[in-house]
Amino acid sequence: MKLNERGLLVVISGPSGVGKGTIRKALFEMPDNNFCYSVSMTTRKPREGEKDGVDYFFVSREEFEKKIQENKFLEFAEFVGEYYGTPVDYIEKQLTSGKEVIMEIEVQGALQVQEKMPDAVFIFIVPPSKQVLYDRLIKRGTEQVKDVEKRIQKAEREYGLAYKYDYIVVNDDIENAADRIYAIIRAEHAKTERSIHKYHKLMGVK
């Protein structure tokens, strides 16, 4: 039995290429998990095979901007003329139902979320070394060497922001990293500040 019945917002963040997406997939493959993926909202059109409410919440630009004015996003940004953001109402609904909401996001977006939901759990993913990150980016084969160098430089700036996170997890092995995050989530539920009210009720403490 969990003393803290409300779910946790778990923000998995870190520089590009550290394996955030792969770790997130490994978490969702764990048996008996209670995880829910944080679905973003966007103004871009659905691509083939994408489903509304599963891959993204697809809305018009007018609707998105209305939600910005109503402060309905934990974070949002505009890329190549399209908006992307994390809707507050969806996150809150999942947390209230007891789901652990997993958000995979870049560093700047994570810091925006932290301002609005400081009680979330922020986990900074790092590679075992700079060379490992460089090798991973090169192996992806999606960018030229000069662009990889830019990502490495950006990553080095972001390493300096690790102190703003609750935990640092080294991605030396995908399964190991996922196991560490799972252990963090279980430990967070047992924190006194999250569980004291249920404990007092259970034990009749006034």
C-alpha positions as CSV (number, residue, x, y, z in Angstrom):
1,M,0.0,0.0,0.0
2,K,1.3,3.5,-0.9
3,L,0.8,6.1,1.7
4,N,0.9,8.7,-1.1
5,E,-2.0,7.8,-3.4
6,R,-1.5,10.8,-5.7
7,G,0.7,10.1,-8.7
8,L,4.0,11.8,-9.3
9,L,5.1,13.9,-12.3
10,V,8.5,12.5,-13.2
11,V,10.5,14.7,-15.5
12,I,13.3,12.9,-17.3
13,S,15.6,15.5,-18.8
14,G,19.1,16.1,-20.0
15,P,21.1,17.0,-23.1
16,S,20.3,15.7,-26.6
17,G,21.7,12.3,-27.2
18,V,21.9,11.0,-23.6
19,G,19.1,8.4,-24.2
20,K,16.1,10.0,-22.6
21,G,13.6,8.4,-25.0
22,T,15.2,5.0,-24.8
23,I,15.1,5.0,-21.0
24,R,11.5,6.1,-21.1
25,K,10.6,3.2,-23.3
26,A,12.4,0.8,-21.0
27,L,10.4,2.2,-18.0
28,F,7.1,1.5,-19.8
29,E,8.2,-2.1,-20.5
30,M,8.6,-2.8,-16.8
31,P,6.0,-5.2,-15.4
32,D,3.2,-3.9,-13.2
33,N,4.1,-0.3,-13.8
34,N,1.5,2.5,-13.3
35,F,3.1,4.9,-15.8
36,C,1.4,7.3,-18.1
37,Y,3.2,9.3,-20.8
38,S,2.8,13.0,-20.8
39,V,1.0,13.8,-24.1
40,S,1.9,17.2,-25.6
41,M,-0.4,19.5,-27.5
42,T,0.5,20.9,-30.9
43,T,-0.8,23.0,-33.7
44,R,0.9,21.0,-36.4
45,K,-1.2,18.5,-38.5
46,P,-1.2,14.8,-37.6
47,R,1.3,12.7,-39.5
48,E,0.2,9.3,-41.0
49,G,-0.6,6.9,-38.2
50,E,-0.7,9.5,-35.4
51,K,-3.7,9.5,-33.2
52,D,-5.2,12.5,-31.4
53,G,-4.9,12.1,-27.6
54,V,-2.3,9.3,-28.0
55,D,0.7,10.9,-29.9
56,Y,-0.4,14.5,-29.4
57,F,-3.5,16.6,-28.8
58,F,-3.9,18.3,-32.1
59,V,-5.5,21.7,-31.9
60,S,-5.8,24.9,-34.0
61,R,-3.4,27.8,-33.5
62,E,-6.3,29.9,-32.2
63,E,-7.2,27.3,-29.5
64,F,-3.5,26.9,-28.5
65,E,-3.0,30.7,-28.1
66,K,-6.2,30.9,-26.1
67,K,-4.8,28.3,-23.7
68,I,-1.6,30.3,-23.5
69,Q,-3.6,33.3,-22.3
70,E,-5.4,31.1,-19.8
71,N,-2.1,29.8,-18.5
72,K,-3.0,26.2,-19.3
73,F,0.5,25.0,-20.1
74,L,3.3,23.8,-17.9
75,E,5.7,24.8,-20.7
76,F,5.4,25.6,-24.4
77,A,7.5,26.7,-27.3
78,E,7.2,27.4,-31.0
79,F,9.3,25.5,-33.5
80,V,9.2,26.1,-37.3
81,G,6.0,28.0,-37.0
82,E,4.1,25.4,-34.9
83,Y,3.4,25.4,-31.2
84,Y,4.1,22.5,-28.8
85,G,3.2,22.5,-25.1
86,T,2.4,20.4,-22.1
87,P,-1.3,20.9,-21.0
88,V,-1.8,21.3,-17.3
89,D,-5.3,19.8,-17.2
90,Y,-4.3,16.5,-18.7
91,I,-1.3,16.1,-16.3
92,E,-3.5,17.0,-13.3
93,K,-6.2,14.5,-14.3
94,Q,-3.6,11.7,-14.5
95,L,-1.9,12.6,-11.2
96,T,-5.2,12.7,-9.4
97,S,-6.1,9.2,-10.7
98,G,-2.8,7.9,-9.2
99,K,-0.8,7.6,-12.4
100,E,2.9,8.2,-12.5
101,V,3.2,10.7,-15.3
102,I,6.5,10.4,-17.2
103,M,7.6,13.5,-19.0
104,E,10.6,13.4,-21.4
105,I,11.8,16.9,-22.2
106,E,14.8,19.0,-23.0
107,V,16.6,21.0,-20.2
108,Q,15.0,24.4,-20.8
109,G,11.5,23.0,-20.9
110,A,12.2,21.1,-17.7
111,L,13.2,24.3,-16.0
112,Q,9.9,25.9,-17.1
113,V,8.0,23.0,-15.6
114,Q,9.9,23.3,-12.4
115,E,8.7,26.8,-11.9
116,K,5.1,25.7,-12.1
117,M,5.3,22.3,-10.4
118,P,8.2,22.3,-8.0
119,D,6.8,19.2,-6.3
120,A,7.5,17.1,-9.4
121,V,10.6,14.8,-9.5
122,F,13.3,16.1,-11.7
123,I,15.9,13.6,-13.0
124,F,18.9,14.7,-15.0
125,I,20.3,12.0,-17.4
126,V,24.0,12.1,-18.2
127,P,26.3,9.9,-20.3
128,P,29.2,8.0,-18.7
129,S,31.5,10.5,-20.4
130,K,31.7,13.3,-23.0
131,Q,33.2,10.8,-25.5
132,V,30.3,8.4,-25.1
133,L,27.8,11.2,-25.9
134,Y,29.8,12.2,-29.0
135,D,29.9,8.6,-30.2
136,R,26.1,8.2,-29.7
137,L,25.4,11.4,-31.6
138,I,27.7,10.3,-34.5
139,K,26.2,6.8,-34.6
140,R,22.7,8.3,-35.0
141,G,23.8,9.4,-38.4
142,T,21.1,12.1,-38.5
143,E,23.4,15.1,-38.5
144,Q,26.7,16.4,-39.9
145,V,29.8,16.4,-37.7
146,K,29.6,20.2,-37.3
147,D,26.0,19.9,-36.0
148,V,27.1,17.2,-33.6
149,E,29.8,19.5,-32.3
150,K,27.1,22.2,-31.7
151,R,25.1,19.7,-29.7
152,I,28.1,18.7,-27.6
153,Q,28.8,22.4,-26.9
154,K,25.1,22.9,-25.9
155,A,25.3,19.7,-23.7
156,E,28.4,21.1,-21.9
157,R,26.4,24.3,-21.0
158,E,23.5,22.2,-19.8
159,Y,25.7,20.0,-17.5
160,G,26.1,23.1,-15.4
161,L,22.4,23.1,-14.7
162,A,22.3,19.7,-13.2
163,Y,22.3,21.2,-9.7
164,K,18.7,22.3,-10.3
165,Y,17.5,18.7,-10.5
166,D,16.6,16.3,-7.7
167,Y,18.6,13.4,-9.0
168,I,21.4,12.6,-11.5
169,V,21.3,9.2,-13.3
170,V,24.2,8.0,-15.4
171,N,23.0,6.2,-18.5
172,D,25.7,3.6,-18.6
173,D,23.2,0.9,-19.4
174,I,19.6,1.4,-20.4
175,E,18.1,-1.3,-18.0
176,N,20.3,-0.1,-15.1
177,A,19.2,3.5,-15.7
178,A,15.5,2.6,-15.9
179,D,15.9,0.5,-12.7
180,R,17.4,3.5,-10.9
181,I,14.6,5.7,-11.9
182,Y,12.0,3.2,-10.8
183,A,13.7,3.0,-7.4
184,I,13.6,6.8,-7.2
185,I,9.9,6.9,-7.9
186,R,9.2,4.3,-5.2
187,A,11.4,6.2,-2.7
188,E,9.7,9.5,-3.5
189,H,6.3,8.0,-2.6
190,A,7.7,7.2,0.9
191,K,9.0,10.7,1.6
192,T,7.4,12.1,4.8
193,E,6.2,15.2,3.1
194,R,4.2,13.2,0.6
195,S,2.9,10.5,2.9
196,I,2.4,12.1,6.4
197,H,-1.3,13.0,6.0
198,K,-2.2,9.5,5.0
199,Y,-0.1,8.0,7.8
200,H,-1.7,10.2,10.4
201,K,-5.2,9.2,9.1
202,L,-4.2,5.5,9.1
203,M,-2.8,5.6,12.6
204,G,-5.4,7.9,14.1
205,V,-2.9,10.6,14.8
206,K,-4.4,14.1,15.4
